[in-house]
Structure formats: C-alpha cells, structure tokens
Amino acid sequence: MFRRWYLPLAALAALLVIPVVARAEDPAAGSTAAPSLDSGSTAWMMVSSAFVMLMVPGLALFYGGMVRRKNILATMMHSMVALAVVGVYWIAVGYALAFGTPLVGGPTHGLIGWDSRLVFLQGITPTDLLPNTGIPIYLHCMYQGMFAIITPALISGAVAERIRFKPYCLFLIVWITFVYCPLAHWVWAMDWFAPVGEATKATGQTAVGWLGSMGALDFAGGTVVHIAAGLSGLAVILLLRKRLGYPEHAIHPSGMVLTLLGAGLLWFGWFGFNGGSALESSARSVSAFSATQAAAAAAGLSWMLAEWWHKGKPTALGLASGIVAGLVAVTPASGFVLPSSGLIIGLIAGVVCYVAVCLKPFLKYDDSLDAFGVHGVGGFLGAVLTGFFCTKVIDDKLNNGLLMGGGFEQVGIQLLAAVAAVVFSFGVSLILVKGIDGLVGFTVDAREETEGLDRTEHGEVGFDLGLALESAPEAAANEPRAALVPPNGQKRFTVVVEGADLAELKRTWSELCGAGATPPPAEFRAVYPYMTTLQGNRFRFRGGDPKALSDNLRHLLNHRLSTPIVVHVEG
C-alpha cells in the first residue's frame, strides 16, 4: 500500500522542508527604487487574477461538453484538479523557478531561475512591491499562478477520454517544472532590482530570460501558454494510443450547451488574461482588452462562415472553437497591436485553425478536443503575426511590424522564439510522457474506456439520469456491473453485419435515414423503431424480435452494398 503513495508523500515532504532550509534574505536588498502602491493597478490586477481563475471552470465546461456522457466528469476533473495540484506547487517552488534570478545560463539569457525568498513566498512581505510597478509581489505571484494552472489543463484536451487520473496528476507537476517554468523564465523573467527606467519593451522590466532579452514579444502567453500546451499535447497524442474506434467510428459530443457556456466564460476570463498582462491599469491594458474582443469576435465569425461554406451548416461547436482560436492567436499580440490588427489576426486564425482541425482525420492523429489544432496552431500563428502588426503607436520602444511600416527584424525574432518554444515543449514533453507511461501507465484499458472514465476513475457520474451505481461490496471492480433495472423491461441485443466495408455501410445507413422524395423501404420501417445505435458493423437494438429484425436488416443491406453480407445476433 505504501509503495503506491511513496512518490506523492516524498514530494510533499520535500516541499515542507524547503522553506526551513531556504536562505531567508531581505527582499529589498539591492533595490534602487521604492515605488509606492498603486491602488488602481492593484485593484485591476486582483480582478484580472479572478478573471483568469474563472477560465479554469470555463475550460472544464468547454471540454466537458465535447466528450461523451460517460466521460464528462473525468474530463472536467482534468481541468479543475490543476487548481489544487498546480496551485500548491506554484506557491511552493514554481514561482521561484519561473521568476527567480537566473540559476543556469549566467546573469542574462537565463534558462531557469531560483530565489529562496520566493519559495512559499516566505521571504516576501505583503508590502513588498514588484520592482518598477505599483503592485505587490504577492499579487504578481497569484496572477502568474493562474496562468500556470490553466496551461497544463489545456493539454488534457488532446488525450481526453483515455487517460488515467493519477498519472495525469503526476504529469501536471513534472510538466510545470520542466516545461512551463523554463519557458516562462525565458520570456517573462526580469531583473528584480534594475533601476527604474531600464525596462524592456515586452515586460516593463529588464529581461534576463534569453527570449525576452533578444526582444521576443509575448504579451500574455502565445509561446509560454499556447504553443507549449499545443505542442506538448501533440507529443502526448503521438506517444499514447488512440481512443477505441477512432477514426473509423464517429465520436459525438454530448453537451454542446456546456461547451457554449464554457466558451463564453473563457471569453470573459480572457479579458483578465490579456488585459491584466500589462501589470497595471493603463492605456496598454485597455488596448489589450480591445484587441482581445476584436480577435475573438472575428475568429468566431470566420470559423463559422468557413464551416458553413465547407459543410453546409454552421455549428455551435464551430462557433465556440472559433472564438477560442481567436483568443489564442491574439494573446501574444494583444498589448502590442491596435484593435483593427486584432480583428485581422482573428479573421486569419479562425480560418487557419478550422483547416488544421479538418485535416485531423486525414492525418490520423487523435487530438480528442483539438488542443493542438487550436492552441498549438493558433499560438504559433499569433506569435508570428505579432511581428507583422506590432506598432510604435502602442509603445514607442517597440519595433514597427512588417505591415506597420517596419522591416522583417521583428518577424524573424518572433519566428525564432516560436520555433524555440515548439522544439523545447515538444521534445521535453515526449521524454516526460514516455517516462510516466513506462513507470505507472498513462492510459486506461479497453474495458475501462468502454465503461467510461467517470465510473472507473472516480466512481461517480457527471449526470445522474436515473441509473444508480452498483455499490455491492462483493462486486469485483473489474467485472461489468449488471443493470439494476432492465430499461423499460425490453431486451437489448446486437446484430453484427460481417463482410461489408465499414465506410460504405455507414454511408448507406446514413442515406437510408435521410429524408427523401419516396417512402423508405418496408424493411427499413420494420427495423428503425427498435434500433438505438450503429457502431462500426454493430447495430444495437432495444425490443423487437431478434430474428425478424436481423432478417429485415440483411435484406435491406444486401440490395445496397457492393459485397454480400452475413448477419448474426449477439446478446
């Protein structure tokens, strides 16, 4: 029993010891500036932190509605548990690793940070202010912690419906340590005690991370959050198996109402995500707020129109996905571009991300909820487009982008930073996932996936629609649960069709189910009232005479399929 928990217990013990052995230092040592508290900026940053926290349940709803009913709760848990696991880890050591003094790589171009004062914030007081700003260090830690919480939760969308909960919690910790914290340090780490006025264009501080110090612009997390999450998701997808039946069988979302609500909450929270990244209440935060709104609206529209033209119908899922794609793409640019440029970025992102998602079935990779197609592709696109649209109108210390009267310099810097984030996050994630999978196993087995992760991983259901859980203590955990009450007293059974091409079978059945000018065949009218689902070559029925229904189904299909078929009844 102890062996199952020795890793979490050891980690907790280490975290509790760190503050005791860490060297306490005067947080004001070496400071050459003593700014006073800016109550307006502090209030805005507190609100922004709460906005970003709200994005986590928003993401849970967004993802939860896109999976099958048996996996809603487990999928939402992947987002919500990050609030607890990463929330503790960030205050303990994550903030020190991301924003401390460069530990590796010298005084500048740091690869990772460390500062014992930031460990559990035990060397910081409530009145200590983030240098060159008017906000407390406590508040900066809380705000950045919300970013750290939601980023690995985004990855869970790539492998929803097939991963175990315990390895996922372990993944949250190691991924934050070895991927997120280094990337955050590269882009956003600053010299905490630089004199006032010695500030970079991107952060308002003297950058010490190597991407920030070379002038890479990432206002709110295009590289640190979205490229990192999207490419890490792709690494997980390529290492772990696909969902059972994918891509041959269609897997439909169960709750688009949840997804639309989640998209709305994400949009609302993103105003704090981008607007708060100015670290003050100012004209720049207003500009980022405006560009965010413009991009989200434009991308939602362009995705919807592209889908409408391509598939003939605009879907709620398409609108929700487009909104998020626009928010993702404008994130790195939001504090450096005009609202009109945000509009253009959104229009481009909606179409590009839609194409990326449409290519998924052809490329045969199982990105369950389009984490790579939206966050990886959208984040990379937004990081590069920042180099085209950044402007001195926002900040005279910026380079003008290529389409704003400047040259290729900023585009080249943005492309280099984006590629660096791609290579680093993808490569390190491959190693981490391979190690966890080999150590404890990342995916559930076929029986557990078929039954659903809500029951097998958590012993609960997302929505109790009247079927109680089997709670008899003698029931083996790995045995199928018998129904407590037969549904409507009608027998369920399956008719298996053998010898048919699955794609042709699915297409033929869809055509039979569609409305037409002529009445449906008599065999179809005999079969349809009792049929519940079609999965591959298996027609599931509830009620009716098995022999009569199988005979009708055979006659119905034999006249329409290119190869002879054989049917038999199961159950």
N, C-alpha and C positions, 0 to 999 in steps of 0.2 A: 504493500500500500504506500509506504513512504517513498519508494522509488518513483512512483507516478508524480510526486509533487516536489522532488528534491530540487529541480531547476527553479520553479517559482519561489520556493522558500529561500533558496540561496540568493536569488536576485533581490528579494525583499530584505533579507538580512544585510546585503551589501549596501542597499540604498539607505538603510537605517544607520549604518556605520559611517557612511561618507561625511555627514555633517559633523560627526565627532572628530574625525581625523583631518578634515579640511582645514586649511590655514585661514583663520579669520583675518581680514585686512580691512583697513579703513576705506570705505567705498569712495571717499572723497580724495584719497591720496593722489597727488599729482594733478588734480584738476586745476585748470587755469581759468575756468568760467563757473559762475554760480548763478545761473538763471533762476528766476522766480517761477512759482507755479502759475501756469496759465489755466485759469478755471474753465474758460470756454473750450479750449482744446482738450482738457482733461475730461470734461463732460461729453464732448463728441466722441472721444476715444472709448469711454466707458460704454456709450450707446453702440458704437461700432463693434466692440467686442461682443456685446449681447446679440447684435445682428448676425455676426459670423457664427456664434454658438447656435442660433436658430437654424442655420443652414444644415446642421447635422441631422436633426429630426426631419428637416425638409428633404435631405438626401435619402433618409430612411424611407420616407413615403414615396419618393420618386422611384427608387429602386424596388421597393416592396410591391408596388402596383404592376411592375413589369414582369414579375415572376409568376409561376403557377401557384394556386391557392395553398398547396401543401408546403410551400417554401417561403411564404410571406414573412412570418415571424422570424425565421432564421436569417433571412436577408436583411431585415430591419435591424436585427441584433448586431450584424456586422458593422453597421454604422454607429449605433448607439453605444456599443461597448468601447469604442475608441474614446468616448468622453471620459470613461473611467481609467482605462489602461494607459492611454497616451497622456491623459490629463495629469495623472500622478507622475509618470515618468518625466514629463516636460518640466514640472516644477523641481523634481529631484535633480536631474542632470542634463536633460535635453537642452534647456535654455543656455546653460553654461557651454555646452558643446557647440551650439549654433552661433552664439553671440559673444563668447569669451575672447580673450586675447589669442591670436594665432599660436597654436601649440606645435604645428608642423608646417614648415614652409617659410619660416622667418617672420620678421615683423610686418611684412606686407606679402601679398599673394598667398595668404594663409589657406591651408587645406582643411583645417579643423581648429576649433577654438577650445579654450578652457579658462575658467576663472573660478577659484574656490568660493569667492563671495557670492556667486550666482547659484551655487549648489543649495537647493532648498531655499534660496534667497536668504540664507542665514547670515550673510554679511551685508545685507541691504536693509535700510530702514524705510518706513512709509514716506518720509520726506525727501529721500534721495531721488533726484530727477535725472532722467535720461539726458546726457550732455547735449547741448545745443538745441534742446527742446524745452517745453514747459510742462511735460507730463512725467509722472512718477515712473521709476523703473518697474515697480510692481505692475503698473498698468500695461507697460510695454510687454512684459513677460506674459500677462494674461492674454493680451491681444494676439501676440505671435503664437501662443499656445493653441488658440482656436484654429489657426492655420495648420499647425502640426497635427491636430486631432482630425480634421476633415480630409487631409491629403491621403493617408493610407486607407481611409474609409472609401475613397473613390475607387481604389484598386479592387475592392471586393466585388464591384460590379462586373469585372472581367470574368470572374470564376464563380458567380452566384449559382446556387442550386447543386453544387457538387463538392464543397469543401467542408472539412470538419472544423469545429469551433475552437478546440484547444490549440491546434497548430496555428490557426489564424491569430489567436491572441499572442502567441509567441512571435509570429511574423510581425505584428504591429511593433513590438519592442525592437527587434533587430533591424527592421527596415528604417524606423525613425533614427536609430543610432548610426547606421552605416550608409544610408542614402539621403534621408531628408536633412539631417543636421549638417553634414558636409556641404550639400548644395545651398542651404540657407546661409551658411558661413561664406561660401564663395561669392554670393550675390549681395547679401544684406549686412554682413558684419562690418562694424565701424570701429574706428579708433575712439574708444570711450573718452579719452582725455585730450583730444585735439583742441587747440584753441578755437574759439568762436570765429567763424568766417572761413576756416579751412574745410570746406564741405564739398562733397561730390555732387554731380548733377542728379544721380539716381536716388540717393537716400537722404540727402541733407547732412551727412556725416562724412568723415574721411574714411573711405573704404579700405579694408585690409584684405578682403577675400579677392582671389585673383580675377574672377569675372567682373566684380564690381569695380576693381581698381583699373581695369582696362577700358572701362566706360560702357559696359553692357547695361542696357536699360531693362529692368523688370520691375515695374511699379508694384505689382501685387501678387506675382507668383506664376507667370507663364512658364518659366523654366523650373522654379523650385517646386511648384504645386502640380501644374497640369502636365507638362512634359514628363516630369518624374513619375506621376501617378499613371499616366497613359502608357509609357514605355515599360514601366515595371509590371503593369497589368499584362502587356503583351508577352513579357518574359514568363509570367506565371502561366498564361494560356498555352504557350508553346511547350512548357515542361509537363504540365498536368494534362490528364485525359479530358476528352470532350464529354459533354452530357450524353447520356444514353439516348440513342436515336438521332442525334444531331449529325449532319444537317438534313438527313433523309426525311425526318418527321418534323412537321411544323410544331413549334412550341409557342403558344399564345400567352400574352399577359392576362392576368386575372382581374386586375383592378385599375382601369385607366382613370377612375375618379381619384384614387390615391396618387397616381403619377402626376396628374394635372395639379392637384393641391400641392404636391411636393415641388413641382416646377415653380409654382407661384411663391412658395416660401423661399426657395433658392434665389429667385429673382429679388425678392425683398431683402434677404440677407446679404446679397452681393453688393448692395449699396454700402454696407459697412466693410465688406471685403476689399472693395476698391477705394471707396471714399475715405475709409479710415487709414489707408496706407500712406496718406500724406503725413500722418502722425501729428496733425494739427487741424483746427477748424480754420480754413483759409480758402483763398481763391482756387488753389490747386485741388483741394478736396472737392469743391463744387464742380470744377471742370471734370474730375474723375467720375463724380456722381452722374454728370450729364452724359458723358461718353458711354458710361455703363448702360444707361437707359436706352440710348440711341442704338447701340450694338445689339442688345437683347431683342428689341422690337424688330430691327431689320433682319436679324438672323431667323427669328421665328417666322417672319413673313417669307423670306427667300426659301427656307426649307419647305414650308407648307406649299408654296407655289411650285417648287421643283417636284415635290411628291405628287401634287395634283396633276401636273403635266405628265409625269412618268407613269403613275399608276391609276390615274383616273379619279381618285378620291383623296381629299385632304383628311388626314387622321389626327386624332388627339395626341397620339404618341409622337407623330411627326412634329406637331407644333411644340410640344414640350421639349423634345430633343433639340429642335432648332433654337429655342430660347436659351437653353443651356450652352449650346455651341457658340452662340454669340457672346454670352457672358464669359466663357472660357477664352475666346480669342481676344477680347478687348482687355482682359486682365493685365497682361504685361504693358499694354499701351496706355491704359486709362488716364494716368497722370501726366502723360507727355503729348497727348493729341487733342485736337479740337473735337467737339461733338459731331461735326459733319464727317470727320475722318472716322470716328467711332461708328457712324452709320455705314460707311463704306466697308469697314472691317467686318461688321455684322453681316452685310449682304453677301460678301465673299465667303465668310465662314459657314453660313447656312448651306450654301450650295456645295462647297468642298467637303464638309463633314457628311452631308447627305450621300454624296458619291462614295466616300470612304465606307460608310455603313452598308451601302448597297453592294459593294464589292466583297463583303464578308462571306456570303455563301459560295462565291466563285473561288475564293482563296482557301476555303475550307477550314478556317480557324474559328474556334467557338468563343467569341467575345460576348458573353451572355447578355450584358446590358450596355454594350457599346462604349465601355470605358476607354478603350484605345481609339476607336473611331471618332469619339467626341473630344476627349481630353487630350490624348496624345497628338492627334492630327490638328485639332483646334488650338492647342497650346503652342505647337511648333509654328503653325501658320501665324498666330498672333504675335509671337516673339519676333518673327522675321518682318511682318508688316509694320511693327513698331519702327523699324529702321526706315520705312518709306514715309511714315506720316508724322513722326515727332517734329516738334516745331519750337522755335525760339519765342513764339507768341506766349506759350505756356511758361517758359523759363529761358531767360537769355543766356544761360550757361549751357543749354542743350545745343547739339548739332542739329541743323535742319535736316529733315529726312529727304530721301531721294525725290519724292514727289512734292516736297515743300520748298524747293529751291536749293537743296543741298546736293551732295555727291553720294558716292557709293560707300563712303567710310563707315557710316553707322549701320548700313545694311550688312556689310562684311562683319562688323563686330557682333551684330545680333545673330547672324548665321553661325558664327563660330561658337557663341555662347549656347545656342540651341543645340548644335551638334554635340558639344561637350556634355550637355545635360542628357541627351539621348544615349550616348555611349556609356556614360557613367551609370545612370539609373538602370538601363537595360542590363549591363554587364554584372553589376553588383547584385541586382535582384535575381538573376539567373543562379548565382552562387548561393544566395540565401535560401531561395526556394528549394533548390536541389538538396541543400543540407537539411532543411526541416523535413522535406519529404522522405529523405533517407533515414532520418532519426526517428520521427514519430508518425510519418504517413500523413499526407495533406488531404487526400480525397476520401470520400465515403465509398463504401462498396455498393454494388449494384442493387442489393436488396434495400439498403438504407435510402439510396437515391429514389428508388421506386416508391417506397412508403412515404418519403418526404422528410426534409430536414427538421421541420417543426417538431415532429414527434420523436425522431431518432436522436436528435442532438439536444433538444430542450424539454421533451416530454410534455409539450403544450401544442395548442393550435392557434393560429392567428385569428381566426374567426370560428367560434363555436356555432355551427349551424344545426346542432341537434344530435350529432353523433358523438357520444361520450367516449373518452379514452378508456381502454381496458386497464383496469387497475388491480386485477387479481394478483397477489404477491407470488403465486406459484407459476404465473405465466412467464416463460423464458423470454429474455429481452430480444433474442434473435429469432423468435418464432412469429409468424404472421398472427395478427390479432383477429379473432373471429368477430363478425358483426354482432352487436348486442341485440339488434332487432332487424330482421330482414326488411329491406326497403320496400314498402308497400306490399309485402308478402309475395313479391314476384321474383321468380328465379332469374339470376343473371347467368349468361353464358356467352361464349365467343365462337364465332365462325371464322376459321382460318382459310384464307384463299392462297393456294400454292400454285406456282407456275406462271404468275403474272409479273410483269415489270412494275416495280413499285411506283415509279413516276407516272406510268401510263394508267395504273389502277387509280391513283389519286386524282389524276386529271379527269378520267372517265366518271368517277363518282361525283366530282365537283360539277361536271356538266349535267349529270342527271339531277342534281339538287337544284340547279339553276332554273329560273322561270323561263318558260318557252311558249311558243305560239300553239303547240299541240299538247294535249294532256299527257302526263307521264305514263309509262307502261304499267300494265296491271301488276307485274312482278314488283316494280318499284313501290307501288301503292300498298302492296302486301307487306313489304319489308320495312319501309321507312318509319311507320308509327312505333316500332319496337326498338329501333336502333338508337344507341346512345353516342358512341364514338367510333372513329376509324383511326387506328394507329398502325401504320405500315400496312401489312396484309391481314390485320386482325380487326374484324367487325364485331363490336361488342353490342349485346342485346340485353334488354330487360323485359321479361314477359314474352308471351307468344310460344308457338310450338317450334322447338329447335329444328326438327326435320323439315317441316314445311318452309320455314324461313331459309334454311340452308339451300333447299331445292330451288326456291324462288331466286335467291341470290346467284346461284350457279347459272340458271337460265338467263337471268338479266345480264350478267357479265360476259358469258360465253359468246354472245352475239356482238359484243362491242370491243373486246380485247383482241389483240393480234395473235395471241398464243392461247392454246387450250388451258383450262384451269381445273384444279381439283379442290373441293372444299371438304372440311370436316369440322365437327363440333367439339369444343372443349368446355368443360365445366357443367 
